[in-house]
Amino acid sequence: MRRMRPRQALVCFRGAGGTEIGVRLSSAGATALLSFAACALPLAACGSATLAFPGADGTDGGGANLGVTCIRPDESVCRDACVPLASSPESCGSCDVRCSGATPLCDEGTCAASCSAGLVACSGACANLSNDPRNCGACGTRCADSQQCSDDSCACPAGRVVCGGSCADLAGDPKNCGSCGVSCTGATPVCNGGTCAAGCSGGLVNCDGGCTDLGSSGVDCGQCGVVCQGGEACVSGTCSCASGLSACAGLCVDTQTSATNCGACGIQCAAGKVCLNGTCSTSCGNQSRCGGGCVDLTTDTRNCGACAKTCSPAMSCVDGACACPSGLTSCQGICTNLASDPHHCGTCEVACAAGQACDQGICCNQPLTVCGSTCIDTRTDPQHCGSCVITCTASQTCKAGHCIP
């Protein structure tokens, strides 16, 4: 599902022609109109405009998007809110399906009496505390919207660092360009690869002051402002589900294991049955049950070692543990190259200072190079002239990386 990112977090009045006027609504009806003083236009400006209240799918009831954008990949729009359908007891599996009575818990999109193995009941939601951003490490511990939960702790996604309490992309954030607090203004208003510049280069496009690759950005996919939702990724400028997943009601799901989309979107298994390899069955056989689906906990990247234990995109699930590709190391669940990552240089805990680069796992001031374990200026060092292995003779000096008589 692709959705334009709203410029303001408002759900609006709409006139007969669909024009947004700027009054915020909730799904409860006319009595829930909020703070007229904060509106872009006073109530009198609405005239005879028709009120548009959110439908269950986050539209105005007639298919017009009311501007709700979900950032987390496991959330879908239900009325005017972003909801995790896999764990919400108020919208379990699909919007407005409420768990109650003998089955009060939402367990992987299915109302149940108890949670699947490895999950914990948190206010009606069955959560994996190791990676649930709404229950990270403990029930009720919520990560910031820009963070993810990894190994029981809230952390920034790969390529982002904490600046002022939120995660920032130093390569493209015009308010944190290259390092936290560096703002791009005046003649160099855009952040281009971590440097303030007059414009973008290398095929990147200026989106709100940041130079962006429209072919891969999940928040500017294909064009500025297009946000991929429901677990989709941006591939060649198009929001799409990963291989093996299908888009069902705005959420990427595995139809081989989903009890509400078993074999195909919309096919729901009857009470007491589970989805095994895309077919509703009475048992999971030699697989493990997670909610209403059957999974292989040893290889499933969405249920690795335990139900709802999700591996990061670059990881694979090997013998029930998330593993990084060869040469990369997991730092709080994110695969990184300790030899070159300035945010995790040499070890996960070491971050290079502003203006430094990570070379062979050592932080060096640019443009120095690591030779052995020392930062060297190969432009002027006669023992390492032009490269670590070139030594000038006693009668030579090193200038601009060349040995000169």
N, C-alpha and C positions, 0 to 999 in steps of 0.2 A: 504494500500500500504506500503510495507516495502522497504526501500532503504538504502544501505550502506552509512554511513556518510563519506564524502570525507575527506582525510587528508589535502588537500589544496583546496581552493576555486577557482579552475581553470576549465575552459571548454577547452578541448584539441584538438589539431590535432590528428588524428588517422591514422595509416598506414593501409595497406590493411588487415593486420591480426588483427586490432583493438587495436594495442599497443598505449597507451597514450604517447605523446612526451612532452607536457607541454606548448603549446602556447595558450593563452587565446583567445576566440572568442566571438563575440556577434552575435545576430540573423540577423544583417543587411547585412552580406556578407563579402567578402574579404576586402572591404575598412574599415572594423571595427576591424581589427586585432590590438591588444593592446600591447604596451610596450614589444618589443622583448627582451630588456635588462633584463626584469624580468623573462624570461623563464628559465626553468630548463636546456634546451639545445638550442643552437643557431639555427636559421632558417635553416642553411645549413645542420643540422642533419636530417631534414625532408626528404631530398632526393626527391624521387618521390612519397612520401606519399600522399594519397588522403585526401583532406580537408573534414571535417565532420561538417556541419552546423546544429544547433539545429532545430529540428522539433517542431511542435506545442505542442507535449506532453513532451518536455524536453529530447528527445533522439536525436541521430545523424541522424534521418530520417529512419534508418533501425532497430530501436528498441534498440540500444545500449545506455545505460544510460550515459549521459555526466557529471554526478557527481553533479547535482543540488539537494540539500536537503532542504526541507521546514520545518522550525521548528514550525511555528504557525499552530494550528489545522485547521484553516479555509482557508488555502492556498493550491493551487495546482500548479504543474509545468506547465507553458506555455512557450514554447521555452526555453530560458535560465534564466527565472525569476520565482519567487514564487508570485502567484497572488491570491487575494481573489475573487473567482468567484461569490460570493454573492453580491459584491459591485463594482467591477472594471468595469468602462464604456468601457474599451478596450477589456475586456474578461468577458462578463456578462453571467453567467450561464455555459459557456464553453469557451475554448480558442478561441480568435480571433473573438468573437461575439461583435461587436462594437455598442454602443448606440449613436444615432445621430438624427438629424431632430426633429420631433415632440416628440420623446421619448429619450431624451439625458441622462437620469439618469439610473443607475443600481440599481434597488430596489429588494433586496433579490433574485438576479439571473435572474431578468426579466427587460428588458428595459422599462422604463416608463416615462410619462410626469411629474410626481410628486412622492415624496416619501410617503411611507406608514406612518400611524400615529405613532408618536414617533421617527421617523427617520429624520435626517437633511441632506440636500444636501451639500456635501463637495467635490468640484472639480469633479462633475459628479457621485460621490459615495453616496448612501444613507446610512448614518452611525448612529448608536446608540452611542451617545457621552459618555454614562455611561460605556461602555465596549469595544469600538472599539480601539485596540492598535495603529491604524494608525491615529485616530482622538479622542484622549482621553481627554474628558472635553471640547474640542474645536476643530474645524476643523484644521487639519495640525499638531496638537500636537501628535507626535509619541513616543511611549514607546520604550525603548531599546529592542533589540531582546530577551533578557533573561527575560523581564518583561511582565506582563499582565496588562490590564486596568480593574480596578474594582472601581465602585462608582466614576467615573470621574477622577480617579487618577491612575498613573502608580505604580505598586507594584510587588514585587517578588511573585512567586507562593508559595504554601504551602511548608514548609520545607526548604526554601531558604532565605538567607539574603543578603543585599547589601555589597559587598566587592570590593572596588576600582572601583565603578561605575557600576558593573554588579552583577547579582544574583549568589550566590554560595551555593552549598550544603555542609555544614560544616561536614556532616557525611562521605562524599566521595570525596571531592575535595583535591587532594594532594598539592595544592598551598594555600588552606585555610582550613586546617584540624583542626576542633574543634573550631577555631576562625579565623577571617580574618588575612591573612598574615603569618600564620604558614605553612611552607613548609616541606614536607616529603622528606628527602634525606638520603644518606649514607646507613647505615644498616637497616633503617626503611623507605623504599621508597614509601610505599603505605598508603593511608588513609583508615583505617578500623573502621567504626563507630565513626568517629571524633577523632581517635587516630592514630598517625603515628606508623606503625608496619612493621615487616619484610614480612608479607604475610597476606592474607585474611582468615577469619574464618567464621564459621556458614553457609557454602555453598555459600558464596559470591565469585565472580570471579574478578580478577584484570583486569580492563579495563582502560588503560591509567593512571595507578597509583591510581585509585579509586576502592574500593571494591564495587561491583555492584551485585544486585539481577537480574539475567538475566530473571527471570520469570515475573518481573513487570516493569522494566526500559523502559521508552519510547524512550531512546536514545541508549540502548544496549539490545535489545529485542531478547532473544534466543541465541544471540552471540554478542560479542563486536562489536560496530559500526553499528548495525542495528537500524535505526531510524523509528519509526512509524509516518506516515504522514496522512494528509487529515482528521484529527479528530479521527484517530484510537488510541486505547489504547493497552498496552501490557498486555495480559492475558495468564498466564502459558507459557510464552516465545513465544507467537504468536501475531502479530499485527492484531487486529480485530476491527470492528465497534461495538459500544455499542448496547445493546438490542433495537430493534425498528428501527435501522438505517441499510442502505444497502450501500455497496461500489459501487459507480457509477463513472466511469472515474477517479478513484483515490481519490474520496472524499466521506466521509460518509454522506449520505443524508437520509431524511425521505421521502420515496416514497408516504406517505399519504398526504404530503403537497407540494412537489416540483413540480413546473410547468414544469420543464425540465425533470423530471423523475417521472411522475405521475402514480402510481400503479406499475411501474417497471422501471428499468434503461432505458434511451433513449426515453421514451414516453413523447413527448412534447405537452402541451396543445396549441391549436390554439390561435391566437390573440384575446383578449377580454374574454378569458375563464380562470378559476382558477382551482387549484387542490384541491378538497374537498374529504377527506377520500379516496384518491387514485383514484379518478375519475374526469376527466375534466368536469367542471360544469360552468353554467352561473353566479352563485352567491355563496356566502359563507354561506347563510342561517343565522343561529344564531351564527356563528363563526366570527372571525375577519380576515380581509385580510391583509397579510404581503407579499408584492411583488405579486407573482402569486399563492400563497398558502393560504389556510384557516386554521387558528389555534385557539385554545382555550387559550386566554391570561391568564386565571386564573390558568391553570395547566401545560402549556407547558414550560418545563425547558429551551428550546431554544428561547422562546418568552414569557417571564414571565412578565406580566403587560404591556409590550410594544414590538413591533416588534424588533427582534434581541437582546433583553435583555436576555443574557445567564446566567444561574445559574452555579456556580462552581460544579464540579462533585459530591461532597458529599451532595449538596443541593437538595431540592425539591421545586417545585413551589406551594405555598399555597395561594389561593385567590389573585393571581397576584403578589405575593412577594416571593423572594427567601428566603428559611428558612433552617437553619441548623438542624441536628438531635438533639434530646433532650440531654442536657448536654454539647453541644458545642456552641460556640459563633462566630459570623461572625466578622472577623477583615479584613477590606478592601475586603470583598467578599470571604474570605477564612475561612472555619470552623476550629476552634481550641479549644483545651481544656485549658482554662485559669488556671487550677489547676496544669498543668504539662508542658506546653509549655514554654521553656526558652526564646523564642523570643516574647512571649505575656504572661507574668506572672502576674496573678491577674487581669490585664486590658490589652487591646490591645496595649497600648502605652508603657508598661514596658518591657524592654529586660534585661535579666540577664547578668552580666559581664562574661567574659571568666573564666572558672573554676567553675562557679556556676551552680546549678541545680534549677529548679522550683519545689517546693514541697508545695502542698496545696495553690498555688497562691502566694508563697513568695520565693524570691531568697535567696538561702543559699549556702555558700561555701561547696563544697563536702569534706567529706561525712556527713555533718551535716544534722539533721532532724528537721522539724518544729514541735514543741510541743506548742499548743496554737497558739501564734503568734510570737514565738521566735525560732531562729535556735539553736539547742542543739546538742552537741556531746554525743550521747547515749552510746558511748564506755566508757566514763569516768565520766559522770554526775550522782552523787548518787541519785538525785531527778528524773532522767529519765534514768534508767540504762537498756540498751538493748531495751527499748521502752519507749514511753511517759508515760505509765501508771504504770511503776514499780519504786518503791522508796526503796532504801536501808535503813536498820535500822541505828541507830546512831553509832553502833559498826562496821558497814560494810563500805567498800569502793567499788567503781565501777571500775572494770578492764575488759577491752575487752568486755564490755556489760554484765558483770555478777557481782552480789553483792558478795563480798568476805569478810569473817570475818577478 
